[in-house]
C-alpha cells in the first residue's frame, strides 16, 4: 500500500494554531472548536459529545472501526521567562516550540491531517479521530466514553513514541493512606497518639514491599509523592491525622484489590503495637468538563501489553512500513488513555506518535515538523492496514 502525500506546512500551521489556544484541563472549549472546524474543512463528519470531546469520522458505518485518540488539554506553564522560545507557540526553523507541541497538540494535528488522506481510499469500515478532554487530570474516562459510543475494533493512542510502535504501558494507581491518632498538647505527648509518627512507621514498612516484574514493562513501583499532617500548621498540637499519597505503577493483570490488599496488610502490621489505625484507599477525582458535566472517577488506570504476534501489532507495523517508517517496537514509560481502551475495555490498542516523550511537561517543549509529517503518514498507513487486513 502506498500512503498519500502529506503537507508538512499545513500540519505545522494547524498545530501552532492549537498551541496558541490555552487549554488547561476543564478549559478546552476554544481548542475543541478549532479542532472541530479543521476536521469539518478536511471532510470529516464531526460531532461534539455531551462531555465536550470532539469526534470526527471518515468512512462507512458498516465494517470494522479504528479509533485514534489524542487529548486536547495541556499542563500549565509556571515560569514563561524560563523558556528560550515562547511557551504560547513559536516556530524556529523546522521545530515548533510551546506548551503542548509534543504533549499533544502536534500529534493531534498529525492525526487529523494524516487520517484525512485516506478519506477516498477506504474500501470498508471507518476511522474515528477523538480529541478528548482532561487526560492530564486523569487518564481514561473521556476516551472510554468515546469508545463506548463508537465501538472500535482497534485503538491507536497518539501520544509521543519517537515514531516507534508502543505495545503497552504500566498502569497507575493514586493510593491514599490516612493514619488516625488522638490529639493532645505537644508538651504532653504521652496523652495522645501522634498520627504523623504513626505514618513514619507506615512509610518505613512500605519501603520493603515486594512488587511484581514484567519482562518488557519492568518493575511495579510504589513512590511516596506527598504527606500532610493535620492540623496544619500544628501549634503545640500533636496531630491526630496524617495523610500520605503514593503513586503505584502497576503491571498487566493487577486490579485495584491487588494493589490495595498487600498494602493494607503491611500497614496493619506496622501499626499493630500502636494505638493509631489507618485507612487505605484509591483516590477519587471529581471535576467538571467545560460543558459543565460532572466527572467522578477512581484514580486507577490499568496496565496493558500486547505481544509481537498480536494482530494489531503485526498490522500496525506493516502500516508503518508502508509509510516508510522503521516500525520499531517500544512501550510507554508513562500512563495513557490506553488504560481505558486496553486495560478497562479490552479493545486491542497500540500507541504511535511524533516527539520525544521525555520532553513532556518540561521547559522548551518542542516537536520536529518533519516528525509530524512522518507521523501523519504513519497514521494513514496503520489505518489502511487495520481496516483492510486486520479484522
C-alpha positions as MATLAB code, in Angstrom:
seq = 'XXXXXXXXXXXXXXXXXXXXXXXXXXXXXXXXXXXXXXXXXXXXXXXXXXXXXXXXXXXXXXXXXXXXXXXXXXXXXXXXXXXXXXXXXXXXXXXXXXXXXXXXXXXXXXXXXXXXXXXXXXXXXXXXXXXXXXXXXXXXXXXXXXXXXXXXXXXXXXXXXXXXXXXXXXXXXXXXXXXXXXXXXXXXXXXXXXXXXXXXXXXXXXXXXXXXXXXXXXXXXXXXXXXXXXXXXXXXXXXXXXXXXXXXXXXXXXXXXXXXXXXXXXXXXXXXXXXXXXXXXXXXXXXXXXXXXXXXXXXXXXXXXXXXXXXXXXXXXXXXXXXXXXXXXXXXXXXXXXXXXXXXXXXXXXXXXXXXXXXXXXXXXXXXXXXXXXXXXXXXXXXXXXXXXXX';
ca = [
       0.000    0.000    0.000;
       1.239    3.495   -0.831;
       0.232    6.291    1.506;
      -0.947    9.615    0.074;
       1.475   12.560    0.299;
       1.256   14.780    3.372;
       1.676   18.582    3.511;
       4.021   19.305    6.476;
       3.322   23.034    6.356;
      -0.421   22.613    6.784;
       0.127   20.297    9.735;
       2.609   22.689   11.342;
       0.298   25.654   10.866;
      -2.646   23.813   12.427;
      -0.514   22.544   15.319;
       0.741   26.064   16.040;
      -2.808   27.431   15.996;
      -3.788   24.842   18.589;
      -0.751   25.544   20.781;
      -1.647   29.240   20.813;
      -5.062   28.423   22.308;
      -4.769   27.810   26.078;
      -6.470   24.544   27.064;
      -5.853   23.520   30.637;
      -7.943   20.590   31.854;
     -11.555   21.752   32.070;
     -10.846   24.766   29.833;
     -10.632   23.153   26.385;
     -13.696   24.756   24.751;
     -11.845   27.063   22.311;
      -9.351   24.365   21.314;
     -12.218   21.916   20.775;
     -13.917   24.420   18.494;
     -10.707   24.823   16.468;
     -10.309   21.057   16.048;
     -13.944   20.645   15.003;
     -13.540   23.390   12.391;
     -10.386   21.814   10.941;
     -11.973   18.360   10.820;
     -15.011   19.796    9.017;
     -12.766   21.559    6.493;
     -10.965   18.274    5.780;
     -14.146   16.294    5.167;
     -14.830   14.561    8.486;
     -18.292   14.028    9.895;
     -17.941   15.935   13.163;
     -19.823   15.829   16.441;
     -19.107   17.011   19.972;
     -20.414   14.714   22.688;
     -22.045   15.800   25.939;
     -18.703   15.802   27.756;
     -17.133   18.064   25.127;
     -14.949   15.512   23.307;
     -14.600   16.214   19.577;
     -15.296   13.130   17.446;
     -14.504   13.114   13.728;
     -15.413   10.181   11.470;
     -14.321    9.177    7.981;
     -15.738    6.138    6.179;
     -18.854    3.987    6.303;
     -20.800    2.710    9.298;
     -20.516   -0.898    8.099;
     -17.294   -2.820    8.591;
     -14.547   -2.517   11.205;
     -13.674    0.679   13.085;
     -10.337    2.159   14.153;
     -10.300    4.855   16.848;
      -7.294    7.194   17.087;
      -7.233    9.210   20.295;
      -5.356   12.378   21.234;
      -6.076   14.605   24.214;
      -6.748   18.338   23.937;
      -5.669   19.520   27.364;
      -2.189   20.548   28.491;
      -0.464   21.245   31.768;
       0.295   24.852   32.614;
       3.457   26.946   32.384;
       4.705   28.204   35.737;
       7.563   30.445   34.553;
       7.397   31.667   30.932;
      10.674   33.560   31.445;
      12.493   30.230   31.830;
      11.690   29.348   28.221;
      14.069   30.249   25.381;
      11.081   30.215   22.996;
       7.527   31.425   23.502;
       5.612   28.778   25.516;
       2.452   30.022   23.802;
       3.806   28.772   20.479;
       6.738   29.674   18.249;
       8.293   28.248   15.111;
      12.088   28.077   14.836;
      13.265   26.604   11.533;
      11.897   23.035   11.420;
      10.723   22.951   15.040;
       7.604   24.045   16.854;
       8.130   25.181   20.445;
       5.499   25.712   23.104;
       3.357   24.019   25.722;
       1.505   21.189   24.016;
       3.623   20.995   20.866;
       4.567   17.418   21.745;
       2.014   16.652   24.501;
      -0.073   16.570   22.478;
      -1.394   19.149   20.054;
       1.310   18.389   17.500;
       0.366   14.694   17.402;
      -3.330   15.648   17.255;
      -2.661   17.847   14.214;
      -0.750   14.984   12.570;
      -3.637   12.586   13.229;
      -6.305   14.919   11.858;
      -4.370   15.589    8.659;
      -2.980   12.090    8.222;
      -6.338   10.344    8.549;
      -7.934   12.845    6.167;
      -5.742   11.471    3.365;
      -7.474    8.075    3.473;
     -10.973    9.520    3.064;
     -11.361    8.459   -0.595;
      -9.337    5.275   -0.280;
     -11.248    3.201    2.254;
     -12.968    0.191    0.738;
     -14.648   -0.722    4.020;
     -15.026    0.388    7.600;
     -14.409    3.733    9.226;
     -11.799    5.608   11.210;
     -12.725    7.849   14.130;
     -10.442   10.563   15.487;
     -11.182   11.744   19.021;
      -9.829   14.909   20.609;
     -10.542   14.108   24.250;
     -10.517   16.090   27.478;
      -8.821   16.150   30.877;
      -6.189   13.446   30.282;
      -3.668   15.458   32.261;
      -6.056   15.270   35.207;
      -6.989   11.597   34.916;
      -6.211    9.084   32.194;
      -9.057    7.176   30.623;
     -12.616    8.285   31.425;
     -13.121   10.575   28.426;
     -11.618    8.109   25.953;
     -13.703    5.327   27.477;
     -16.810    7.445   26.854;
     -15.867    7.837   23.181;
     -15.003    4.139   22.801;
     -18.334    3.050   24.261;
     -20.028    5.367   21.773;
     -18.192    4.338   18.569;
     -17.349    0.695   19.498;
     -13.942    0.415   17.792;
     -12.262   -2.847   16.867;
      -8.822   -1.270   17.311;
      -7.466    1.812   19.070;
      -4.363    3.901   18.410;
      -3.148    6.227   21.169;
      -1.332    9.165   19.562;
       0.986   10.005   22.484;
       4.661   10.509   21.623;
       6.728    7.407   20.851;
       9.543    8.930   18.751;
       7.735    7.364   15.757;
       8.026    3.871   17.216;
       5.195    1.448   17.934;
       4.214    1.205   21.611;
       2.551   -2.061   22.577;
       1.929   -1.447   26.260;
       2.436    0.580   29.407;
       2.444    0.243   33.151;
      -0.748    1.379   34.833;
      -1.157    3.938   37.587;
      -2.978    3.993   40.904;
      -3.066    7.040   43.151;
      -3.225    5.484   46.584;
      -4.068    7.378   49.773;
      -3.145    6.239   53.269;
      -4.501    8.144   56.265;
      -3.381    7.450   59.818;
      -5.589    8.423   62.745;
      -4.405    9.170   66.258;
      -5.530   11.271   69.214;
      -4.682   14.961   69.703;
      -3.062   16.436   72.779;
      -0.871   19.360   73.717;
       2.623   18.767   72.406;
       4.031   19.334   75.886;
       2.221   16.153   76.973;
       2.629   13.777   74.020;
       2.050   10.730   76.195;
      -1.622   11.734   76.490;
      -2.236   11.477   72.771;
      -1.428    9.324   69.752;
       0.745   11.018   67.140;
      -0.635   10.258   63.671;
       2.447   11.730   61.961;
       4.780    9.420   63.848;
       2.495    6.521   63.003;
       2.801    7.477   59.338;
       6.577    7.232   59.629;
       6.182    3.596   60.688;
       3.859    3.010   57.729;
       6.263    4.588   55.230;
       9.210    2.571   56.522;
       7.182   -0.638   56.278;
       6.161    0.096   52.687;
       9.753    0.700   51.588;
      10.261   -3.041   51.822;
       7.270   -4.008   49.694;
       7.975   -6.630   47.053;
       6.293   -5.731   43.751;
       5.781   -7.700   40.549;
       8.020   -7.607   37.463;
       7.160   -7.700   33.753;
       9.807   -8.844   31.231;
       9.181   -5.841   28.947;
       7.483   -3.164   31.042;
       9.786   -3.613   34.032;
       9.023   -3.410   37.744;
       5.951   -2.274   39.576;
       6.695    0.920   41.501;
       5.493    2.447   44.770;
       6.545    6.076   45.312;
       5.603    8.444   48.138;
       4.563   11.723   46.490;
       3.202   13.888   49.313;
       2.422   13.902   53.015;
       0.372   16.238   55.213;
      -0.431   16.087   58.916;
      -3.449   17.765   60.464;
      -3.965   20.207   61.965;
      -1.547   22.147   59.815;
       0.168   24.206   60.987;
       0.138   22.360   64.282;
       0.514   24.974   67.041;
       1.594   22.960   70.076;
      -0.748   20.155   68.999;
       0.073   16.501   68.436;
      -1.517   15.745   65.033;
      -4.441   13.368   65.093;
      -4.453   12.787   61.343;
      -1.774   12.314   58.694;
      -2.427   11.710   55.012;
       0.127   10.389   52.522;
      -0.284    9.872   48.781;
       1.573    7.167   46.886;
       1.991    6.709   43.136;
       1.728    2.987   42.419;
       2.759    1.937   38.913;
       1.016   -1.328   38.105;
       1.603   -4.196   35.688;
      -0.824   -6.044   33.382;
      -3.459   -8.011   35.253;
      -3.184   -6.075   38.522;
      -6.549   -4.897   39.833;
      -7.443   -2.319   42.473;
      -7.719   -5.074   45.076;
      -4.344   -6.487   44.007;
      -2.859   -3.069   44.731;
      -4.670   -2.383   47.988;
      -4.637   -5.787   49.735;
      -0.886   -6.180   50.418;
      -0.605   -2.522   51.404;
      -3.381   -2.936   53.964;
      -1.637   -5.971   55.422;
       1.674   -4.096   55.704;
       0.021   -1.023   57.207;
      -1.885   -3.031   59.822;
       1.281   -4.903   60.764;
       3.293   -1.683   61.120;
       0.685   -0.200   63.476;
      -0.027   -3.369   65.467;
       1.850   -2.130   68.523;
       0.467    1.419   68.329;
      -2.865    2.925   69.252;
      -3.107    4.523   65.826;
      -5.066    2.998   62.962;
      -5.154    3.733   59.225;
      -7.369    3.771   56.138;
      -6.017    2.709   52.720;
      -7.909    3.627   49.546;
      -7.634    4.627   45.898;
      -8.017    8.383   45.419;
     -11.010    9.722   43.524;
     -11.101   12.617   41.085;
     -14.034   14.996   40.913;
     -14.177   17.707   38.262;
     -16.408   19.256   35.630;
     -15.700   19.328   31.897;
     -16.022   22.602   30.012;
     -19.599   21.657   29.099;
     -20.496   21.503   32.791;
     -20.842   17.724   33.163;
     -19.502   16.300   36.424;
     -16.890   13.516   36.322;
     -16.316   11.240   39.322;
     -13.740    8.512   38.814;
     -11.341    6.384   40.806;
      -7.754    7.344   40.018;
      -6.868    3.863   38.801;
      -5.615    3.301   35.249;
      -4.859   -0.364   34.393;
      -1.696   -1.546   32.680;
      -1.790   -3.271   29.287;
       0.531   -5.104   26.915;
       0.414   -6.954   23.569;
       2.900   -9.434   22.179;
       4.622   -9.098   18.826;
       2.278  -11.650   17.275;
      -0.936   -9.793   18.238;
      -2.936   -8.838   15.134;
      -2.933   -5.140   15.984;
       0.845   -5.111   16.449;
       1.539   -7.041   13.238;
      -0.808   -4.948   11.103;
       0.281   -1.640   12.625;
       3.917   -2.492   11.959;
       3.035   -3.307    8.368;
       1.239    0.016    8.056;
       4.252    1.916    9.367;
       6.498    0.100    6.907;
       4.057    1.081    4.129;
       4.597    4.678    5.219;
       8.375    4.357    5.012;
       8.916    4.229    8.785;
      11.109    1.842   10.766;
       8.273    0.222   12.769;
      10.486   -0.321   15.819;
       8.764   -1.620   18.938;
       8.691    0.234   22.254;
       6.395    0.806   25.226;
       5.256    3.834   27.170;
       7.051    4.736   30.388;
       4.043    6.799   31.471;
       0.299    6.241   31.648;
      -2.038    6.991   28.705;
      -5.690    6.823   27.713;
      -4.900    3.300   26.534;
      -5.619    2.290   30.128;
      -9.284    2.816   29.280;
      -9.393    1.103   25.909;
      -6.994   -1.795   26.503;
      -6.861   -2.059   30.290;
     -10.554   -1.498   31.045;
     -12.490   -2.266   27.853;
     -10.157   -4.952   26.434;
     -10.009   -3.331   22.989;
      -6.739   -4.087   21.132;
      -4.650   -0.922   21.455;
      -1.252    0.355   20.351;
       0.488    3.701   20.671;
       2.229    5.730   17.981;
       3.152    9.376   17.836;
       5.743   12.005   16.947;
       8.030   13.599   19.500;
      10.283   12.641   22.382;
       8.217   11.644   25.425;
      10.933   12.894   27.801;
      10.056   16.480   26.796;
       6.586   16.202   28.361;
       5.776   18.966   30.865;
       9.278   20.474   30.552;
      10.621   23.909   29.703;
      11.161   24.386   25.936;
       8.890   21.516   24.927;
       9.097   21.085   21.163;
       8.338   18.800   18.248;
      10.023   18.463   14.862;
       7.847   19.444   11.907;
       9.314   16.611    9.843;
       8.295   14.168   12.583;
       4.723   15.485   12.454;
       4.649   14.784    8.734;
       6.122   11.306    9.211;
       3.560   10.578   11.913;
       0.723   11.701    9.638;
       1.896    9.217    7.001;
       2.183    6.591    9.702;
      -1.378    7.101   10.951;
      -2.704    6.744    7.419;
      -0.675    3.593    6.852;
      -1.795    1.998   10.109;
      -5.460    2.802    9.456;
      -5.380    1.299    5.969;
      -3.733   -1.909    7.194;
      -6.071   -2.352   10.148;
      -9.238   -1.686    8.160;
      -8.247   -3.708    5.094;
      -6.458   -6.632    6.715;
      -6.938   -6.523   10.483;
     -10.421   -7.950   11.023;
];
